[in-house]
Amino acid sequence: MDTEESNELVYHYTSLDAFISIVNSRTFRFGDARAMNDYTEIDHNINLLLNLEKQKPELMKKLNISNEGFNKGIKNIKFFKKHIENHYIHIMSFSKNPDSLSQWRGYADNGTGICFSINLSALRHCLNNTYRIAGNCIYIQEQLNKEAQNLLKLASTFDSNDCEFEARSNFLDDFIAFITTGKNEAFIDEGEVRLVSFIEKLPPPQDVKFINSNGFIKSYLEVSFPINIIDTIILGPCCKFTTEDPVFNDMLDNLFFNKKLYELGVDTNPYKPKILSSKATFR
C-alpha cells in the first residue's frame, strides 16, 4: 500500500464560499469516514478482509500460513474491527490531478469554484497526535484483494491480546489505511489522496464537532494550518472573474494578510499564493 509521505503537491477542489471560509478560519474540515460520497466503502473494505476466512485452504497455501496462523490472523482482524468502533475516523480528500474536469464538476460548484494545492507532508505535521496515515486511494479490485491478503499474513504473525505495542500500532496503521483508501473503481478518475485522522471517542476530543446534513447527523474534525502551505490557487473554468480581477486580488490580499505579524514587523512582505486559471474548456 502506498502510504509514503511526499513533498509533491496535492489538490483540493471546493466552492468559492468554502475556500473563503477555509482561508479565513485557517482550518480544514475533515469529514466522517462513514459519510463519504461512496457510503459503502469502509464496510466494503472491512467485509473484504472478513471474507478471507472463506478462502482458508487456498490462502493458507498461497500465503504460506499455518492453520494456527490463519486462525490467529482472522481473530486479529475481527479484534481490530471491534477496536476501531471506539474511535472517530475522519478524512480530508485531495486529488493528484491539478485541473480535472470531473473534479471541477463534482466538487467545485460545477466549475465556478476554486482548486488549491498544498504540500501534504506540511499539512500532516499540523495534525500532531490525531494523525494516522496519508495514502493514495486504491481502485483496482485485484490490488485491493492483494492488499487484504498481505494484511491477513501480517495479522497471522502476532497475538492481539499479548504482543508488543509497536506490532499492534504498526498493524493498526495498515488496517486503517486499507479500510479508508480502498475505493470503488467507478471513482478512479478522481485520483484521490487521503489524509486520515484516528482518535478515541472517550474522553470526547474537543476538535470533533457535529453537524446536521440533510437530516443526518455527521461528525467532523477541524484542523488548524499555517496559511503558507497553500502553494497555488487555480480558478475554475466557469469562474465569472479572472486572475487579474482587482476585487478578487483585493480579497486574497485580505485573506492571506496577517495584521498582527505585520504590526510586529515580522511579516513585512505578506504571503500570497500563485494564481492560475483552469485550462479546461468547459461551460
Rosetta blueprint (number, residue, H / E / L):
1 M L
2 D L
3 T L
4 E L
5 E L
6 S L
7 N L
8 E L
9 L E
10 V E
11 Y E
12 H E
13 Y E
14 T E
15 S L
16 L H
17 D H
18 A H
19 F H
20 I H
21 S H
22 I H
23 V H
24 N H
25 S H
26 R L
27 T E
28 F E
29 R E
30 F E
31 G E
32 D E
33 A H
34 R H
35 A H
36 M L
37 N L
38 D L
39 Y L
40 T L
41 E H
42 I H
43 D H
44 H H
45 N H
46 I H
47 N H
48 L H
49 L H
50 L H
51 N H
52 L H
53 E H
54 K H
55 Q H
56 K H
57 P H
58 E H
59 L H
60 M H
61 K H
62 K H
63 L H
64 N L
65 I L
66 S L
67 N H
68 E H
69 G H
70 F H
71 N H
72 K H
73 G H
74 I H
75 K H
76 N H
77 I H
78 K H
79 F H
80 F H
81 K H
82 K H
83 H H
84 I H
85 E L
86 N L
87 H E
88 Y E
89 I E
90 H E
91 I E
92 M E
93 S E
94 F E
95 S E
96 K L
97 N L
98 P L
99 D L
100 S L
101 L H
102 S H
103 Q H
104 W H
105 R H
106 G H
107 Y H
108 A L
109 D H
110 N H
111 G H
112 T L
113 G L
114 I E
115 C E
116 F E
117 S E
118 I E
119 N E
120 L H
121 S H
122 A H
123 L H
124 R H
125 H L
126 C L
127 L L
128 N H
129 N H
130 T H
131 Y E
132 R E
133 I E
134 A E
135 G E
136 N E
137 C L
138 I E
139 Y L
140 I L
141 Q H
142 E H
143 Q H
144 L H
145 N H
146 K H
147 E H
148 A H
149 Q H
150 N H
151 L H
152 L H
153 K H
154 L H
155 A H
156 S L
157 T L
158 F L
159 D L
160 S L
161 N L
162 D L
163 C L
164 E L
165 F H
166 E H
167 A H
168 R H
169 S H
170 N H
171 F H
172 L H
173 D H
174 D H
175 F H
176 I H
177 A H
178 F H
179 I H
180 T H
181 T H
182 G E
183 K L
184 N L
185 E H
186 A H
187 F H
188 I H
189 D H
190 E H
191 G L
192 E E
193 V E
194 R E
195 L E
196 V E
197 S E
198 F E
199 I E
200 E E
201 K L
202 L L
203 P L
204 P L
205 P L
206 Q L
207 D L
208 V E
209 K E
210 F E
211 I E
212 N E
213 S E
214 N L
215 G L
216 F E
217 I E
218 K E
219 S E
220 Y E
221 L E
222 E E
223 V E
224 S E
225 F L
226 P L
227 I H
228 N H
229 I H
230 I E
231 D E
232 T E
233 I E
234 I E
235 L E
236 G L
237 P L
238 C L
239 C L
240 K L
241 F L
242 T L
243 T L
244 E L
245 D L
246 P H
247 V H
248 F H
249 N H
250 D H
251 M H
252 L H
253 D H
254 N H
255 L H
256 F L
257 F L
258 N L
259 K H
260 K H
261 L H
262 Y H
263 E H
264 L L
265 G L
266 V L
267 D L
268 T L
269 N L
270 P L
271 Y L
272 K L
273 P L
274 K E
275 I E
276 L E
277 S E
278 S L
279 K L
280 A L
281 T L
282 F L
283 R L
